Amino acid sequence: MSTQSLLPFLYAGFIILVVGSVYLIIEAAMVQRLFANSIVGRLVKTLVIVVIIELYSLGVVSYAFLNFFQRGVFMLLPIVGLWILCVIYSIYAVRAARKEVGVLIKK
């Protein structure tokens, strides 16, 4: 399998990450509005900021790596898969926090 045939999967992974990140930011903003000055709001804000910075800084390093070493795509595909899992887990955690906050507010 050539590296050129794997590049579309890598680019698709980057697109999924961008869309997932935007969704994560929107979900986090909703939680932040509910509990802006509490520990929950600050914790969600910190989680989202850290995850986004880590994902995209690693993305920039990976992009540079691919420009210098084309066969690096074999090493980066599993990492992109882990990035996608991290975004999905973060979205799940933020959505669960928003639902829990909604239940607490109604009490």
C-alpha positions in Angstrom: 0.0 0.0 0.0 1.5 3.3 -1.0 1.6 6.5 1.1 -0.4 8.3 -1.6 -3.4 6.0 -1.2 -3.4 6.6 2.6 -3.3 10.4 2.4 -7.1 10.8 1.8 -7.8 8.9 5.0 -5.4 11.3 6.9 -7.1 14.4 5.4 -10.5 12.9 6.2 -9.4 12.5 9.8 -8.3 16.1 9.9 -11.7 17.2 8.6 -13.4 15.1 11.2 -11.2 16.7 13.9 -12.1 20.3 12.7 -15.8 19.6 12.7 -15.7 17.8 16.0 -13.7 20.6 17.6 -16.2 23.2 16.5 -19.0 21.1 17.9 -17.0 20.6 21.1 -16.6 24.4 21.5 -20.3 25.0 21.0 -21.2 22.3 23.6 -18.7 23.8 26.0 -20.0 27.3 25.5 -23.5 26.0 26.5 -22.2 24.5 29.7 -20.1 27.6 30.4 -23.2 29.8 30.1 -25.0 27.7 32.7 -22.2 27.7 35.2 -19.9 30.5 34.2 -18.6 31.3 37.7 -18.6 27.8 39.3 -16.1 25.1 39.3 -18.0 23.1 36.7 -17.9 26.0 34.2 -14.2 26.6 34.8 -13.4 22.9 34.6 -15.2 22.5 31.3 -13.6 25.6 29.9 -10.1 24.3 30.9 -10.8 20.8 29.5 -11.9 22.2 26.1 -9.0 24.7 25.9 -6.4 22.0 26.7 -7.9 19.4 24.4 -8.0 21.9 21.5 -4.5 23.1 22.0 -3.1 19.6 22.3 -4.9 18.3 19.2 -4.0 21.2 16.9 -0.4 21.6 18.1 0.1 17.9 17.4 -1.6 18.4 14.1 0.8 21.1 13.1 3.8 18.9 14.1 2.3 16.0 12.1 1.8 18.1 9.0 5.4 19.3 9.2 6.5 15.7 9.7 4.6 14.6 6.6 6.2 17.3 4.5 9.7 16.0 5.4 9.0 12.3 5.6 6.3 11.0 3.2 6.3 7.4 4.7 5.4 9.0 8.0 1.7 8.6 7.1 1.9 5.0 8.4 2.9 6.3 11.8 0.4 9.2 11.8 -2.8 7.3 10.9 -3.1 5.6 14.3 -2.4 9.0 16.0 -5.1 10.6 14.0 -7.4 7.8 15.0 -6.6 8.5 18.7 -7.2 12.2 18.1 -10.7 11.4 16.8 -11.3 9.2 19.8 -10.2 12.1 22.1 -12.6 14.5 20.5 -15.5 12.0 20.7 -14.7 11.4 24.3 -14.5 15.1 25.1 -17.8 15.7 23.4 -19.4 12.9 25.3 -18.0 14.3 28.6 -19.1 17.8 28.0 -22.6 16.7 26.8 -22.9 14.5 30.0 -21.9 17.5 32.1 -24.4 19.7 30.4 -27.2 17.2 31.0 -26.2 16.8 34.6 -26.1 20.5 35.1 -29.6 20.7 33.6 -30.9 18.2 36.1 -29.3 20.1 39.0 -30.8 23.4 37.8 -34.3 21.9 37.7 -34.0 20.7 41.3 
